[in-house]
Amino acid sequence: MEWLSSGSPLLGRFVISKMGRDKGRLFIVVGLEENGYACIADGGTHKVGKPKRKNAKHLIVTRQVDEDIRTALEAGNSVTDEQVVTALRVYRPQEGKEGDA
């Protein structure tokens, strides 16, 4: 299920929390709910097996999607915490400077 409004979370998309104690942290969307909530994970504090349930209004949605994770989730396959950690480690903001870590 993908939310229809532009700029909304979809499976595998990188998001940044803008509210709460995890403010400013990067996550990947691993689940979506009809009521406007996204299930997000970072593979560490919030594992894929027990993701953080977060109101989509409290997320900054990036343009980047991890295609491997998105494809696996849409096919109903499981994703490991290691896959999420690796994806977050190699994430590069599209608007950022080239070569920044």
Phi, psi and omega in degrees: 000129177242136178287144190277329182292143182292149181075011180267159181296149168218164184305134178085355182280144175280133179225157177239132179287134177245005177218154174091185183289344178262018181306132178087355182270148182267136180223172172239138178285121180245359178193154179229147178239152182299330188274018176089017178250149175242147174259119185240150181219153174237000179080353180243273179296318180245101183284159179298324180291336178219073185287162176282130177268120188226137176297132182299334177294340182262018180238140169266118184269125177272174178275342188272142179231136172276108186295325179296315180292316180300313181298316180297315181294319179293331178278355180085010178275159180277154177240139181268159176298326180296321177297318180294314180299316179297316180298318179292326180293323183266002180301134175230120178299136181291330182274349184285173178287147177293138176089353177288145179276000000 
